[in-house]
Structures are given as structure tokens and as C-alpha cells.
Amino acid sequence: MKNSSNVGNTIELNAVAFCFDEKSQLYSSFLDKFNEYSEENNLNITIKLNLLTSKNDGYAYDNYGTLIEALLKKNKNNYDIYFYESNCLSVYSSYFLDLKKYLSKELIELYDSKILSELCIYDNKLVGLPFYIIYSVFYSNEPILKQYNKTTPKTWDEMIDTGKLILTEERNKNNTDLIGFNGLFSDDDQGIFSIYEFIYSFRDSVDEYFLEVGSPTFINALKMMKKVKNEISSDKIFHFDEEYTFNKIIDGQSIFLKFWILDGKILDNIPYKVTFLPGSKEGISSSIVSGINIGVSNNVNNEKLKAIVTALEFIMSKEIQKEYLSNRQLISGIKSLYCDEEVCNEIDCELFKTLQPIKDPFITLKWQSSYTTYFKEYIYDFLYGNDTAEEVSQKIIDLTKIYYISLDTTYSKIGLIIEEGQNYQICKPTNTLCQLIIILKWIYIIFIIFTLLLLIFIEWNISTLHYDLLFFTSVLYIDILTIFSIWKKQNIRIQFINKINDGFIESNGSVLKSKTLKLQSNINSTDTYETTSTNNNNENSNNITHDNTSSQIIISIISRIIDYHYITESNISSYQSNTF
């Protein structure tokens, strides 16, 4: 792929995007429209698109995300404009420009501030604009509801009652293909979306954010989740993925479904009415909001940056967004468009005004990537298993809560409580004084152990102290093992390999060195022998007296210790009288 370049007087920019189906993607249409606009107005700017697809290029979405991250980390100017999913905001943010510094204030203020804050702003940087957004919505099978004189439910209880009645009647007619509700509590990312969305629908008010884990309302949300599954669905149906749900939308064999809002052309040919999801009570709902952002690499030069700003001011303008929104090809982040009479003649503006979106949980939980995995796993232990709602709530609390060990019996009769899954914060010394105290403590402990071992050795053969000495020896042995277990051990396998390598290198080196030294010694031995022997005699004569004195003292101490070691109880007195 060629880098962005200036061909003659034309500035050529490169963009990259991913899609599952090349025919349904909008990137090419937008960029072609800009290229036409550029040519008509002699802007001398051209944007080329590298479109990666799952069918033609064999890319999966995860592979695309990995590719983009790798390109950005290499700081190569392969691409100037990036189309990326909003849930990757935290991953890509450091590689993209803060568009607030370059785009006009008028353009930025067109977009819904809540959408920008949730999908485009990270660390107070506007690292993208919402190219288009998507919402999760509720699909109600209108022909079936009309057949039974029912309306679209606004609460989960109402949905259960309606679904049970219709399913019972349809089963009596031998219609076994019809399902009540899909759930979309699958093993992929959609599963965590569904969990968060359902719990969010149990807020007490529209302005309230996510429920506190473990609260009575949180527990009730989990219980309702399982009630829906048991009464108008099943484990198998609840666990199916998006492909199954899309097929049910097409074949019309479901009373209710939860899915992403689809293209207008598809909506015209299905028997479902699209509304917001039910909630715990009327007026409360929820919807996951996500989408595709358009970002700019922070490695572009000034000339290309000016060209990119010109392109974005056109592509993200109200006029262009209005055109595609009116044609029901995308959902725009420009809030004022949903009050435009021309637009509302083509789409259900009231739906988009009443949606109560919740931020993509993968953006919300960016601080702990493993949290979502365990969160979903624990919820599924309740939804598909035998755990209670209270038990899984406590497990989720344990994912983030820090527990403290206390001797205070206020919280328990035992005082110390350690349970599986709970987090205990480990305190580590950081300043020099603390580290010095710990070093001195270990020196003191080692000194005490050495002293005790010495005394045990001296008194080992005294029969009256035999069992006491065995007891102290056992205690010291356990203490020593404990100390070694606390110290960090190196990997034994790596240590062994390094030892072999070092030995091999040293042995080869020593052979070469010994040969060299032998040759040198043979050449120089005759010349240096006399001088060396003379110097050695002088030095030895000066040091012999000191060495003899020191060695005699050490030998005397060792000899006395050994003598004490062999003393038995019967000859202690005689030994002491002879010694002293």
C-alpha cells in the first residue's frame, strides 16, 4: 500500500476501513462524493480507500483491530484517515489527533454532546467524529400482536404476559417454530451488551446511571432476566448469537426480538415494528449505543492535515449527513436533524428522541479488560446455572473490592476472614527507611538462627537436653524452609540451562586461556623466576608472623567448639575444671 503522497498538485490521502459486506458499506459512497466535490471545486484533494472485507480479504473484525493497532504503533504513514469502531476508543486514542484543535467549532457543536462524550472523547481529547451510530432496539411482531389484540409492551412483565398467552395459543395450533424472545445472551461480545442493557432498564429514573452491583434493584434485574428466559424462551434460544436473531427477523417467527436497528430497506420488508426496549416500569428503557468513528493519524504533515480538515468538514457536514439519514442509510449523531421536518417524513424521529442509550460497556470498563469476562461468566452462572442472584452479585463485587485483614472481631467471631475470590491488598515498602528496617530485620533473624544452631551443635551430646535440642532443631528447620519459601525463587529450568551454558562457555574459554597462558609462562618463566622468588621471600617474611597468630586463634576457637560438642553430661565438670 502506498503512503499518502502529493501527485503533481493533487494531495492524495489514504483511508482504511473494514466491513463485513462490501455491497452494504457507506465508506466508498461518502469518499466518492467528496472526490467529486473536490474536483468540481478545484480543491486538488483525492481520498483513496483501502476497504478490508471479511469475504474478499479473509479478515475478521478482531484481525482488523489488531492490524490497525499494529500500523499505528509502528508510526508509519500508511494511512491518514481511519474508520474504527467506537469501542476501540481507548486503544487508538493516543495515535489520533485531537480534532477540537483543527475542526471548526460550528461543525463540532452540530453533534450531540452526549454522543461525543460517550463515543468520541477520551482523556478530554476528541479523537474522532461519529461517522454513523447504531442503537439496539426492540422488534415487535405487529401481525401476531394484532391477531391477539395486544400492543407493544412497555415493561418486562407486560412482555412476559403477552408472550406466554400467544405462545400457548400458537402451541395449541401446532406452531412450534414461533419463539417468544431471543435474549441475545450469547458467548460473544453481544452477551455483555445484553446484560448491561437489561440491568440498565431497571433504573428508578431516566437520569440515573448504572445500578450499584448487589443493590436490591440489581438483584431484581437479574431475577427478571432469568424469569424472561424461563417463561417465554429457553436456555438454547437465549444463548443463540446474532445470526440466529437476524434469521428470525427475516422469517418473522418470533413475537419479540432484541437486535441492532437495521437498514431502512430491510425494515420495509419485515413484519416487525421497531421501538425502544421494555423496562422495569413505563418510561424507563435502555439501548446500547455504539458506532463507527472517523479519526485522523497524528503523523500527518501540515499540508495533508489541511486537506483532511477540508474533507472532514464536507463529509461530516449537516447537509451530507441529512442526505444519508433521510435515505435511511445511516443514523447520524447530529441531534437537530431529528427535528427536521423533511427528515422526519422519512424516518421515525420520535423513536430516536425517546431512546435511552447506555455507553458501550467496553468503553466503560476500559480500566480492567478482564472484568467483562468474569462479569459475564458470573451472570451466566446464575442465568444458565444454579447460582443465586445474591451469590453472583457478591462474586462481581469481589472483582473490584479490596478486602482488609483485621484482628478486630467486629465483623466476625474469628477475626480473620479469607474467602475465595476476594481481593486483599498487599502493602509493599517504597521508601528507603522501610527497606532498611526490613533488611535489618532479616539480618537479625539470620543472626538469631545462626546463634541457635551453634548452641545446638555445642550441646548436642548432652543426654539431658536431647529432646529439647531435637525440638529446637525441628523448629529452626521449619523456620529456614519458611524463609526460603518467602524469598523469590528463580525459574529452576532457566537457571539450570544458564548454568550449563555458562559452564560450556567458560570451559571453552578456559582451554584457550590456559593454552595462551602456558605459552606466555614458558617464554617468561626464566626471566621472571629470580625476581619473583626474591619478592615473595621478602613479603612472606613480613606476613608470616601475623598469619600464624590469626590462624592459631581460629584453630583454637574451632577446636574448643568441637570439644564442647563431644562433651557428655558425665564429664562436663571435669572438662570445665581442666579448661578453667
C-alpha positions as CSV (number, residue, x, y, z in Angstrom):
1,M,0.0,0.0,0.0
2,K,1.4,3.4,-1.0
3,N,1.7,6.1,1.6
4,S,-0.1,9.4,1.3
5,S,1.6,11.4,-1.3
6,N,1.4,14.6,-3.3
7,V,0.9,13.6,-7.0
8,G,1.6,16.8,-9.0
9,N,-0.5,19.5,-7.4
10,T,-3.1,16.9,-6.1
11,I,-2.8,15.9,-2.5
12,E,-3.6,12.2,-2.2
13,L,-4.9,10.9,1.1
14,N,-5.3,7.2,2.1
15,A,-8.2,5.9,4.2
16,V,-8.7,2.5,5.7
17,A,-12.0,0.8,6.8
18,F,-13.4,-2.6,7.5
19,C,-16.8,-4.1,6.6
20,F,-18.5,-7.5,6.5
21,D,-20.3,-6.9,3.2
22,E,-18.8,-4.6,0.6
23,K,-22.2,-4.0,-1.1
24,S,-23.8,-2.5,2.0
25,Q,-20.9,-0.3,3.2
26,L,-21.1,3.5,3.0
27,Y,-17.4,4.5,3.1
28,S,-16.9,4.4,-0.6
29,S,-20.1,6.4,-1.3
30,F,-19.0,9.2,1.1
31,L,-15.5,9.4,-0.2
32,D,-16.6,9.3,-3.8
33,K,-19.0,12.1,-3.1
34,F,-16.1,14.1,-1.6
35,N,-13.8,13.4,-4.5
36,E,-16.5,14.7,-6.9
37,Y,-16.9,17.8,-4.7
38,S,-13.1,18.3,-4.7
39,E,-12.9,18.0,-8.5
40,E,-15.8,20.4,-9.1
41,N,-14.3,23.0,-6.7
42,N,-10.7,22.5,-7.8
43,L,-9.6,21.5,-4.3
44,N,-6.9,19.2,-5.7
45,I,-7.6,16.6,-2.9
46,T,-8.3,12.9,-3.6
47,I,-9.0,10.3,-1.0
48,K,-8.3,6.6,-1.8
49,L,-10.0,3.9,0.3
50,N,-8.4,0.6,1.3
51,L,-11.5,-1.4,2.2
52,L,-10.9,-4.7,4.1
53,T,-13.7,-7.2,4.0
54,S,-14.4,-10.5,5.7
55,K,-15.3,-12.1,2.4
56,N,-12.7,-10.9,-0.1
57,D,-9.7,-10.4,2.3
58,G,-10.5,-13.1,4.8
59,Y,-10.4,-10.6,7.7
60,A,-12.4,-11.0,10.8
61,Y,-13.2,-7.9,12.9
62,D,-10.6,-8.8,15.5
63,N,-7.9,-9.1,12.9
64,Y,-8.8,-5.7,11.5
65,G,-8.5,-4.2,15.0
66,T,-5.1,-5.9,15.5
67,L,-3.9,-4.7,12.1
68,I,-4.9,-1.1,12.8
69,E,-3.2,-1.1,16.2
70,A,0.0,-2.6,14.7
71,L,0.1,0.1,12.0
72,L,-0.4,2.9,14.5
73,K,2.2,1.6,16.8
74,K,4.8,1.4,14.0
75,N,4.2,5.2,13.4
76,K,4.2,4.5,9.7
77,N,2.2,6.9,7.5
78,N,0.3,4.1,5.7
79,Y,-3.0,5.8,6.3
80,D,-4.2,9.3,7.1
81,I,-7.9,8.7,7.8
82,Y,-9.1,5.7,9.9
83,F,-12.6,4.4,10.2
84,Y,-12.8,2.5,13.5
85,E,-15.4,1.1,16.0
86,S,-16.1,3.3,19.0
87,N,-15.4,0.5,21.4
88,C,-11.7,0.8,20.4
89,L,-11.6,4.4,21.5
90,S,-9.2,3.8,24.4
91,V,-6.8,1.6,22.3
92,Y,-6.4,4.1,19.4
93,S,-6.8,7.4,21.2
94,S,-3.1,8.1,21.7
95,Y,-2.4,7.7,18.0
96,F,-5.1,10.1,16.8
97,L,-5.3,13.9,16.6
98,D,-7.5,15.9,18.9
99,L,-10.0,17.2,16.4
100,K,-11.1,20.0,18.6
101,K,-7.9,21.8,17.7
102,Y,-8.4,21.6,13.9
103,L,-12.1,21.3,13.0
104,S,-14.4,24.3,13.2
105,K,-16.4,24.9,16.4
106,E,-19.6,25.1,14.4
107,L,-19.1,21.6,13.0
108,I,-18.4,20.0,16.3
109,E,-21.3,21.7,18.1
110,L,-23.7,20.2,15.5
111,Y,-23.2,16.8,17.1
112,D,-25.0,15.6,20.2
113,S,-22.7,16.3,23.1
114,K,-23.7,13.1,24.9
115,I,-22.8,11.0,21.9
116,L,-19.5,12.8,21.6
117,S,-18.7,12.3,25.3
118,E,-19.6,8.6,25.2
119,L,-18.2,7.5,21.8
120,C,-15.6,10.0,20.7
121,I,-13.9,11.7,23.6
122,Y,-11.1,10.0,25.6
123,D,-8.9,11.7,28.1
124,N,-10.5,15.0,27.2
125,K,-9.5,14.6,23.6
126,L,-11.9,14.5,20.6
127,V,-10.2,11.6,18.8
128,G,-12.9,11.1,16.3
129,L,-16.4,12.1,15.0
130,P,-19.3,9.7,14.7
131,F,-19.4,8.7,11.1
132,Y,-22.5,6.9,11.9
133,I,-24.1,5.4,15.1
134,I,-26.1,2.3,15.9
135,Y,-28.6,1.6,18.6
136,S,-30.0,-1.7,20.0
137,V,-33.8,-1.7,19.6
138,F,-36.9,-3.8,20.3
139,Y,-38.7,-5.6,17.5
140,S,-42.4,-6.5,18.0
141,N,-44.2,-8.7,15.5
142,E,-47.2,-6.5,14.6
143,P,-49.4,-9.0,12.7
144,I,-49.2,-11.5,15.6
145,L,-49.9,-8.8,18.2
146,K,-52.9,-7.5,16.2
147,Q,-54.2,-11.1,15.9
148,Y,-54.4,-11.3,19.7
149,N,-55.4,-7.7,20.2
150,K,-52.1,-6.9,22.0
151,T,-49.9,-3.9,21.8
152,T,-46.2,-3.4,22.0
153,P,-45.2,-4.0,25.7
154,K,-43.5,-1.2,27.6
155,T,-42.4,-3.3,30.7
156,W,-40.8,-6.7,31.0
157,D,-43.8,-8.1,33.0
158,E,-46.1,-7.0,30.2
159,M,-43.9,-8.7,27.6
160,I,-43.9,-11.9,29.6
161,D,-47.7,-11.9,30.0
162,T,-48.3,-11.2,26.3
163,G,-45.6,-13.7,25.2
164,K,-47.0,-16.5,27.4
165,L,-50.5,-16.0,26.1
166,I,-49.6,-16.0,22.4
167,L,-47.1,-18.9,22.7
168,T,-49.8,-21.1,24.5
169,E,-52.3,-20.4,21.8
170,E,-49.8,-21.0,19.0
171,R,-48.6,-24.2,20.5
172,N,-52.2,-25.4,20.6
173,K,-52.2,-24.8,16.8
174,N,-49.1,-26.9,16.5
175,N,-46.9,-23.9,15.6
176,T,-43.6,-24.9,17.2
177,D,-41.4,-22.6,15.2
178,L,-42.6,-19.4,16.9
179,I,-40.4,-18.2,19.8
180,G,-41.2,-15.6,22.5
181,F,-37.9,-13.7,22.9
182,N,-34.4,-14.2,21.7
183,G,-32.4,-12.6,24.5
184,L,-29.0,-12.5,22.7
185,F,-27.2,-13.6,25.8
186,S,-24.5,-15.3,23.7
187,D,-20.9,-16.1,24.4
188,D,-19.5,-13.3,22.2
189,D,-19.4,-9.6,22.9
190,Q,-23.1,-9.3,22.3
191,G,-23.6,-11.2,25.6
192,I,-22.1,-8.4,27.7
193,F,-24.2,-5.8,25.7
194,S,-27.4,-7.7,26.5
195,I,-26.5,-8.0,30.2
196,Y,-25.7,-4.3,30.7
197,E,-28.7,-3.2,28.7
198,F,-31.1,-5.4,30.7
199,I,-29.8,-4.2,34.0
200,Y,-29.8,-0.6,32.9
201,S,-33.6,-0.9,32.2
202,F,-34.2,-1.3,35.9
203,R,-33.1,2.2,36.8
204,D,-35.5,4.1,39.1
205,S,-35.4,7.2,36.9
206,V,-34.2,8.2,33.4
207,D,-31.3,10.3,34.8
208,E,-29.9,7.5,37.0
209,Y,-26.9,5.7,35.7
210,F,-25.9,2.0,36.1
211,L,-27.2,0.2,39.1
212,E,-25.0,-0.5,42.1
213,V,-23.9,-4.1,42.0
214,G,-25.6,-6.0,44.8
215,S,-28.3,-3.5,45.4
216,P,-31.9,-4.8,45.7
217,T,-32.7,-3.3,42.2
218,F,-29.7,-5.0,40.7
219,I,-30.8,-8.3,42.2
220,N,-34.4,-7.8,40.9
221,A,-33.0,-7.1,37.4
222,L,-31.1,-10.5,37.4
223,K,-34.2,-12.3,38.6
224,M,-36.3,-10.8,35.9
225,M,-33.7,-11.7,33.3
226,K,-34.0,-15.4,34.3
227,K,-37.8,-15.1,34.5
228,V,-38.0,-13.9,30.9
229,K,-35.8,-16.8,29.8
230,N,-37.7,-19.4,31.7
231,E,-41.2,-18.3,30.8
232,I,-41.1,-17.2,27.1
233,S,-37.8,-18.5,25.9
234,S,-35.2,-21.2,26.8
235,D,-31.6,-21.7,27.6
236,K,-30.8,-22.6,24.0
237,I,-32.7,-19.7,22.4
238,F,-31.4,-17.2,24.9
239,H,-27.9,-18.3,24.1
240,F,-28.1,-18.0,20.3
241,D,-26.0,-15.4,18.6
242,E,-26.7,-12.5,16.2
243,E,-27.0,-14.7,13.1
244,Y,-29.9,-16.6,14.6
245,T,-31.6,-13.4,15.6
246,F,-31.2,-11.9,12.1
247,N,-32.8,-15.1,10.6
248,K,-35.7,-14.7,12.9
249,I,-36.2,-11.1,11.8
250,I,-36.3,-12.2,8.2
251,D,-38.6,-15.3,8.7
252,G,-40.9,-13.5,11.2
253,Q,-41.0,-16.4,13.5
254,S,-40.7,-14.5,16.8
255,I,-43.1,-12.5,18.9
256,F,-40.4,-10.2,20.3
257,L,-36.7,-9.7,19.4
258,K,-33.8,-7.5,20.5
259,F,-31.3,-6.5,17.9
260,W,-29.4,-3.6,16.3
261,I,-31.5,-1.2,14.2
262,L,-31.3,-2.3,10.6
263,D,-31.1,-0.5,7.3
264,G,-34.3,1.1,6.1
265,K,-34.7,-1.2,3.1
266,I,-34.7,-4.2,5.4
267,L,-37.2,-2.7,7.8
268,D,-39.6,-2.1,4.9
269,N,-39.8,-5.9,4.2
270,I,-40.2,-7.4,7.7
271,P,-43.3,-7.8,9.9
272,Y,-41.8,-6.1,12.9
273,K,-42.3,-2.7,14.5
274,V,-39.2,-1.1,15.9
275,T,-39.5,0.6,19.3
276,F,-37.4,1.1,22.4
277,L,-36.8,-1.9,24.8
278,P,-39.2,-2.5,27.7
279,G,-38.1,-1.6,31.2
280,S,-38.9,-2.3,34.9
281,K,-41.7,0.3,34.6
282,E,-43.2,2.6,32.0
283,G,-40.9,5.4,30.9
284,I,-37.7,3.5,31.7
285,S,-35.9,1.8,28.9
286,S,-32.3,1.2,27.7
287,S,-30.3,0.9,24.5
288,I,-26.7,0.2,23.7
289,V,-25.2,2.9,21.6
290,S,-22.1,2.2,19.5
291,G,-20.9,3.1,16.1
292,I,-18.1,3.9,13.6
293,N,-15.8,6.9,14.2
294,I,-13.6,8.7,11.8
295,G,-10.2,9.6,13.1
296,V,-7.0,11.2,11.9
297,S,-3.5,9.9,12.3
298,N,-1.2,12.2,14.4
299,N,1.7,11.6,11.9
300,V,0.3,13.6,9.0
301,N,2.2,16.7,7.9
302,N,0.6,20.2,7.8
303,E,-0.2,20.1,4.1
304,K,-2.1,16.8,4.4
305,L,-3.7,17.9,7.6
306,K,-5.3,20.9,5.9
307,A,-6.6,18.6,3.2
308,I,-8.0,16.2,5.8
309,V,-9.8,19.1,7.6
310,T,-11.4,20.2,4.3
311,A,-12.5,16.6,3.7
312,L,-14.0,16.1,7.2
313,E,-15.8,19.4,7.1
314,F,-17.6,18.2,4.0
315,I,-18.2,14.5,4.9
316,M,-19.4,15.3,8.4
317,S,-21.5,18.3,7.4
318,K,-25.1,18.6,8.2
319,E,-26.1,18.6,4.5
320,I,-24.4,15.3,3.7
321,Q,-25.5,13.6,7.0
322,K,-29.1,14.7,6.3
323,E,-29.0,13.2,2.8
324,Y,-28.0,9.8,4.1
325,L,-30.2,9.9,7.1
326,S,-33.2,10.8,5.0
327,N,-32.5,7.8,2.8
328,R,-32.4,5.7,5.9
329,Q,-28.8,4.6,5.2
330,L,-27.3,5.6,8.5
331,I,-28.1,7.1,11.9
332,S,-26.5,10.5,12.4
333,G,-25.1,12.0,15.5
334,I,-26.4,15.4,14.6
335,K,-29.3,15.9,17.1
336,S,-31.0,18.7,15.3
337,L,-31.7,16.5,12.2
338,Y,-34.3,14.6,14.2
339,C,-36.4,17.8,14.4
340,D,-36.1,18.4,10.7
341,E,-39.5,18.0,9.0
342,E,-38.0,16.6,5.8
343,V,-36.1,14.0,7.7
344,C,-39.0,13.1,9.9
345,N,-41.2,12.4,6.9
346,E,-38.8,9.6,6.0
347,I,-37.8,8.2,9.4
348,D,-39.3,7.7,12.9
349,C,-37.7,10.7,14.6
350,E,-39.8,10.1,17.7
351,L,-38.0,6.8,18.2
352,F,-34.6,8.3,18.2
353,K,-35.7,11.1,20.6
354,T,-37.1,8.6,23.1
355,L,-34.2,6.1,23.1
356,Q,-32.3,6.0,26.4
357,P,-28.8,5.0,25.4
358,I,-26.1,3.4,27.7
359,K,-22.5,3.7,26.8
360,D,-20.8,0.8,25.2
361,P,-19.6,-1.3,28.2
362,F,-16.2,-2.0,26.5
363,I,-15.6,1.7,26.8
364,T,-17.0,2.0,30.3
365,L,-14.8,-0.9,31.5
366,K,-11.6,0.1,29.7
367,W,-9.7,0.2,33.0
368,Q,-9.9,-3.6,33.5
369,S,-10.1,-5.7,30.4
370,S,-10.6,-9.0,32.3
371,Y,-13.6,-7.5,34.2
372,T,-16.1,-8.0,31.4
373,T,-15.1,-11.7,31.0
374,Y,-15.7,-12.5,34.7
375,F,-18.7,-10.3,34.9
376,K,-20.4,-12.2,32.1
377,E,-19.3,-15.5,33.4
378,Y,-20.8,-14.9,36.8
379,I,-24.1,-13.6,35.4
380,Y,-24.3,-16.7,33.2
381,D,-23.7,-18.9,36.3
382,F,-27.0,-17.5,37.5
383,L,-28.8,-17.3,34.2
384,Y,-27.9,-20.8,32.9
385,G,-26.8,-22.4,36.1
386,N,-27.8,-22.9,39.8
387,D,-26.1,-19.9,41.4
388,T,-28.4,-17.4,43.1
389,A,-28.6,-13.8,42.2
390,E,-27.1,-12.8,45.6
391,E,-24.2,-15.2,45.1
392,V,-23.2,-13.9,41.7
393,S,-23.6,-10.3,42.9
394,Q,-21.1,-10.9,45.7
395,K,-18.7,-12.5,43.2
396,I,-18.9,-9.4,41.0
397,I,-18.3,-7.2,44.0
398,D,-15.3,-9.2,44.8
399,L,-13.8,-8.4,41.3
400,T,-13.1,-4.8,42.3
401,K,-13.4,-4.5,46.1
402,I,-10.3,-4.5,48.2
403,Y,-10.6,-6.5,51.4
404,Y,-8.5,-5.8,54.5
405,I,-7.3,-8.3,57.1
406,S,-8.2,-7.2,60.6
407,L,-7.9,-8.6,64.1
408,D,-11.0,-6.7,65.0
409,T,-13.8,-9.1,65.8
410,T,-16.5,-6.6,65.0
411,Y,-17.0,-8.2,61.6
412,S,-16.6,-11.8,62.6
413,K,-16.1,-14.1,65.6
414,I,-12.8,-15.4,64.2
415,G,-11.4,-12.0,63.2
416,L,-9.5,-13.1,60.1
417,I,-11.6,-14.0,57.0
418,I,-10.2,-15.2,53.8
419,E,-12.6,-16.3,51.1
420,E,-12.1,-17.4,47.5
421,G,-12.4,-14.6,45.0
422,Q,-11.9,-11.7,47.4
423,N,-9.1,-9.3,46.9
424,Y,-6.6,-8.5,49.6
425,Q,-4.4,-5.5,49.1
426,I,-0.7,-6.2,49.6
427,C,1.4,-3.4,51.2
428,K,4.9,-3.0,49.9
429,P,7.6,-0.7,51.3
430,T,8.7,2.0,48.9
431,N,10.9,4.4,50.8
432,T,14.5,3.8,51.9
433,L,13.8,3.8,55.6
434,C,11.2,1.0,55.3
435,Q,13.6,-1.1,53.2
436,L,16.4,-0.5,55.6
437,I,14.3,-1.7,58.5
438,I,13.3,-4.8,56.6
439,I,17.0,-5.6,55.8
440,L,18.0,-5.1,59.4
441,K,15.1,-7.4,60.5
442,W,16.3,-10.2,58.2
443,I,19.9,-9.7,59.4
444,Y,18.7,-10.0,63.0
445,I,16.6,-13.2,62.2
446,I,19.6,-14.8,60.4
447,F,21.9,-13.9,63.3
448,I,19.5,-15.5,65.8
449,I,19.1,-18.7,63.8
450,F,22.9,-19.0,63.4
451,T,23.4,-18.5,67.1
452,L,20.8,-21.1,68.0
453,L,22.3,-23.6,65.5
454,L,25.8,-23.0,67.1
455,L,24.5,-23.6,70.6
456,I,22.6,-26.7,69.5
457,F,25.8,-28.1,67.9
458,I,27.8,-27.4,71.1
459,E,25.3,-29.2,73.4
460,W,24.2,-31.9,71.0
461,N,25.7,-34.9,73.0
462,I,24.3,-33.8,76.4
463,S,21.7,-36.5,77.1
464,T,19.5,-34.5,79.5
465,L,19.0,-31.9,76.7
466,H,18.4,-34.4,73.9
467,Y,14.7,-33.9,73.4
468,D,14.9,-30.2,73.9
469,L,17.6,-30.0,71.2
470,L,15.5,-32.1,68.8
471,F,12.6,-29.8,69.3
472,F,14.6,-26.7,68.7
473,T,16.2,-28.3,65.6
474,S,12.8,-29.0,64.2
475,V,11.6,-25.5,64.8
476,L,14.6,-24.0,63.2
477,Y,14.3,-26.3,60.2
478,I,10.7,-25.2,59.7
479,D,11.8,-21.5,60.1
480,I,14.5,-21.9,57.5
481,L,12.2,-23.6,55.0
482,T,9.7,-20.8,55.6
483,I,12.3,-18.1,54.9
484,F,13.3,-19.8,51.6
485,S,9.7,-20.1,50.6
486,I,9.2,-16.3,51.1
487,W,12.2,-15.4,49.0
488,K,11.6,-15.1,45.3
489,K,13.0,-18.2,43.6
490,Q,14.4,-18.1,40.1
491,N,13.0,-20.4,37.4
492,I,14.9,-23.7,38.1
493,R,14.8,-24.8,34.5
494,I,16.1,-21.4,33.2
495,Q,18.7,-21.4,36.0
496,F,19.9,-24.9,35.0
497,I,20.1,-24.0,31.3
498,N,22.1,-20.8,32.1
499,K,24.4,-22.8,34.3
500,I,25.1,-25.3,31.6
501,N,25.6,-22.5,29.0
502,D,27.9,-20.6,31.4
503,G,29.9,-23.8,32.1
504,F,30.2,-24.6,28.4
505,I,31.4,-21.1,27.6
506,E,33.7,-20.9,30.5
507,S,35.2,-24.3,29.8
508,N,35.9,-23.5,26.2
509,G,37.3,-20.1,27.2
510,S,39.4,-21.6,29.9
511,V,41.0,-24.1,27.4
512,L,42.1,-21.2,25.1
513,K,43.1,-19.1,28.0
514,S,45.2,-21.9,29.6
515,K,47.0,-22.5,26.3
516,T,47.8,-18.9,25.9
517,L,49.0,-18.5,29.5
518,K,51.1,-21.7,29.2
519,L,52.9,-20.3,26.2
520,Q,53.4,-16.9,27.9
521,S,54.6,-18.6,31.1
522,N,57.1,-20.8,29.2
523,I,58.6,-17.7,27.5
524,N,58.7,-15.5,30.6
525,S,59.4,-18.1,33.3
526,T,63.2,-17.9,33.0
527,D,63.3,-14.1,33.1
528,T,60.9,-13.6,36.0
529,Y,61.7,-16.5,38.2
530,E,64.5,-14.9,40.1
531,T,62.7,-11.6,40.6
532,T,59.5,-13.3,41.7
533,S,61.2,-15.5,44.2
534,T,63.1,-12.6,45.8
535,N,59.9,-10.5,46.2
536,N,58.0,-13.4,47.6
537,N,60.6,-14.2,50.2
538,N,60.5,-10.6,51.4
539,E,56.7,-10.4,51.6
540,N,56.4,-13.8,53.3
541,S,59.0,-12.9,55.9
542,N,56.9,-9.8,56.8
543,N,53.5,-11.5,56.9
544,I,54.4,-14.9,58.4
545,T,54.1,-13.8,62.0
546,H,50.6,-12.2,61.5
547,D,49.2,-15.2,59.6
548,N,50.4,-17.7,62.2
549,T,48.9,-15.7,65.0
550,S,45.5,-15.3,63.2
551,S,45.3,-19.0,62.2
552,Q,46.2,-20.1,65.7
553,I,43.3,-18.1,67.2
554,I,40.8,-19.5,64.6
555,I,42.0,-23.1,65.1
556,S,41.7,-22.6,68.9
557,I,38.1,-21.4,68.7
558,I,37.1,-24.2,66.3
559,S,38.9,-26.8,68.4
560,R,37.1,-25.6,71.6
561,I,33.7,-25.7,69.9
562,I,34.3,-29.2,68.7
563,D,35.5,-30.2,72.2
564,Y,32.3,-28.8,73.6
565,H,30.3,-30.7,71.0
566,Y,31.6,-34.1,72.2
567,I,31.2,-33.4,75.9
568,T,28.6,-35.6,77.6
569,E,26.8,-34.9,80.8
570,S,29.1,-37.1,82.8
571,N,32.3,-35.2,82.1
572,I,31.1,-31.7,82.0
573,S,32.5,-30.9,85.4
574,S,35.9,-32.4,84.7
575,Y,36.2,-30.7,81.4
576,Q,35.3,-27.3,83.0
577,S,37.9,-27.8,85.7
578,N,40.6,-28.7,83.2
579,T,39.7,-25.8,81.0
580,F,39.4,-23.1,83.6
